Amino acid sequence: MPAVYDHYKDNTDDAIRYGVNWPTHDPVALIGIMTAATKNLGIASTVSLASWHPFLAVRSMSTLDYLSQGRVGWNIVTGNARSEYRAVGLDVVEHDKRYDRADEYMQVCEAIWNGIAPDAVLADGDTGQYADPSKIEKIAFDGEYFKCHSTPSVLPSPQGRPVLFQAGSSGRGQRFAAEHADVIFAIQPDLPRMQSFMARLRETAEAVGRTDALRVTFAVQPFVAESYEAAVAKRDAMLAKIPLEAGLTRISGTFGVDLDQVDIDKPLQEIKTQASQGLVAAMSSMFNDKNITLREAVRLSGLAGLIPQLLGTAEQVADQLEEIWRETGCHGFNLTPALVPGGYADFIDQVVPILQQRGIFRTEYEAPTLRGNLVG
Ligand SMILES: Cc1cc2nc3c(=O)[nH]c(=O)nc-3n(C[C@H](O)[C@H](O)[C@H](O)COP(=O)(O)O)c2cc1C
């Protein structure tokens, strides 16, 4: 999210006051620092295509990918926050149209990535020729949303192009993901819905003619402690600290409505919005059985949003991860600890060794690139 949520009370005050997606420094700059400080880690960043021309976005992401020797990923999002459009003087684009625009965006990216033949660079000191211009395709793209007339200007990394992640969960979003992504981020609140997400995605993939395996990572929020009760207490202590206004700011931004203007004691299902249909549907269905009010839903989802929480000892958290993995056929997990950086350390020090002992988590990197390690 390049700009701060501004829907709640039609201003950014509570976002700033409670640090809800604020400050929001540019993660792309961070990739350069993180890949320089590490050897094997792949580093992916969310970059919204709402406000960045594809030529420039590819230039930045592929430069970092080249410099890191192929360890960069790009989570392509279409931009669901009004503030992002406002920040750069654009009109907000409606949900499905954002994905039409994104399809075209990807055509430009693909043209740039495919435009340099593997043997284009000669670097011939004798003849003084750096590259063979006949091996570099000129781009002449005139679309409905984007124009690009240029020559690809960034060399491919050992993994070719950054690994592409996508997080669409609505019908249209899933189609875009199935057409373009190497890995799909998904947020589903429980195992049955993770399974039905996978089933829907498989159907979509078949419909768009995708032949290679679809790799899905589910978001989870782990709380590791010495007992299940201690993990629950840890979670509840954190939840109690979240001001209602902070939750309302966040959900107003994601839903694209000003929740200050609605009766938050109304049932959740009555809230309809354009901003992120997948999330709205998931949130309504998450709390459907309970028929709870929005106030209660905001309170309960203050820490994790729609992300399921895995609570317990390291062994119990490992059991839950293994069950999701076996029962859904997902590729991995997107960890979103409630406490940073301590939450990552707890997981890496306590849960990862158990997964390794069970033989279901790597003990060595298989390849020098992110693509090699992630998608084989
Ligand atoms: C890990 C993750 C990060 C996301 N980051 C952003 C973001 O920075 N900006 C944004 O507009 N949407 C972001 N999204 C939302 C997705 O782009 C998408 O809108 C959402 O998953 C709902 O799917 P839909 O667009 O198909 O309704 C993110 C989603 C996930 C799972």
Ligand as a Chemical Component Dictionary entry (heavy atoms), coordinates in Angstrom:
data_LIG
# 
_chem_comp.id                   LIG 
_chem_comp.type                 NON-POLYMER 
_chem_comp.pdbx_formal_charge   0 
_chem_comp.three_letter_code    LIG 
# 
loop_
_chem_comp_atom.comp_id 
_chem_comp_atom.atom_id 
_chem_comp_atom.alt_atom_id 
_chem_comp_atom.type_symbol 
_chem_comp_atom.charge 
_chem_comp_atom.model_Cartn_x 
_chem_comp_atom.model_Cartn_y 
_chem_comp_atom.model_Cartn_z 
_chem_comp_atom.pdbx_ordinal 
LIG C1  C1  C 0 -0.439  -10.859 1.356  1  
LIG C2  C2  C 0 -1.363  -9.894  0.662  2  
LIG C3  C3  C 0 -0.943  -8.571  0.461  3  
LIG C4  C4  C 0 -1.776  -7.659  -0.188 4  
LIG N1  N1  N 0 -1.342  -6.375  -0.363 5  
LIG C5  C5  C 0 -2.124  -5.489  -1.032 6  
LIG C6  C6  C 0 -1.685  -4.154  -1.284 7  
LIG O1  O1  O 0 -0.606  -3.740  -0.838 8  
LIG N2  N2  N 0 -2.484  -3.330  -2.026 9  
LIG C7  C7  C 0 -3.682  -3.747  -2.520 10 
LIG O2  O2  O 0 -4.339  -2.958  -3.202 11 
LIG N3  N3  N 0 -4.153  -4.990  -2.271 12 
LIG C8  C8  C 0 -3.410  -5.859  -1.548 13 
LIG N4  N4  N 0 -3.871  -7.135  -1.293 14 
LIG C9  C9  C 0 -5.241  -7.487  -1.711 15 
LIG C10 C10 C 0 -5.284  -8.243  -3.035 16 
LIG O3  O3  O 0 -4.684  -7.515  -4.049 17 
LIG C11 C11 C 0 -6.722  -8.556  -3.434 18 
LIG O4  O4  O 0 -7.426  -7.372  -3.722 19 
LIG C12 C12 C 0 -7.457  -9.313  -2.373 20 
LIG O5  O5  O 0 -6.761  -10.512 -2.090 21 
LIG C13 C13 C 0 -8.915  -9.574  -2.743 22 
LIG O6  O6  O 0 -9.056  -10.222 -3.968 23 
LIG P1  P1  P 0 -9.951  -9.607  -5.142 24 
LIG O7  O7  O 0 -9.241  -8.375  -5.613 25 
LIG O8  O8  O 0 -9.981  -10.689 -6.161 26 
LIG O9  O9  O 0 -11.285 -9.263  -4.565 27 
LIG C14 C14 C 0 -3.062  -8.066  -0.636 28 
LIG C15 C15 C 0 -3.479  -9.396  -0.426 29 
LIG C16 C16 C 0 -2.655  -10.307 0.224  30 
LIG C17 C17 C 0 -3.147  -11.705 0.452  31 
# 
loop_
_chem_comp_bond.comp_id 
_chem_comp_bond.atom_id_1 
_chem_comp_bond.atom_id_2 
_chem_comp_bond.value_order 
_chem_comp_bond.pdbx_ordinal 
LIG C1  C2  SING 1  
LIG C2  C3  SING 2  
LIG C2  C16 DOUB 3  
LIG C3  C4  DOUB 4  
LIG C4  N1  SING 5  
LIG C4  C14 SING 6  
LIG N1  C5  DOUB 7  
LIG C5  C6  SING 8  
LIG C5  C8  SING 9  
LIG C6  O1  DOUB 10 
LIG C6  N2  SING 11 
LIG N2  C7  SING 12 
LIG C7  O2  DOUB 13 
LIG C7  N3  SING 14 
LIG N3  C8  DOUB 15 
LIG C8  N4  SING 16 
LIG N4  C9  SING 17 
LIG N4  C14 SING 18 
LIG C9  C10 SING 19 
LIG C10 O3  SING 20 
LIG C10 C11 SING 21 
LIG C11 O4  SING 22 
LIG C11 C12 SING 23 
LIG C12 O5  SING 24 
LIG C12 C13 SING 25 
LIG C13 O6  SING 26 
LIG O6  P1  SING 27 
LIG P1  O7  DOUB 28 
LIG P1  O8  SING 29 
LIG P1  O9  SING 30 
LIG C14 C15 DOUB 31 
LIG C15 C16 SING 32 
LIG C16 C17 SING 33 
# 
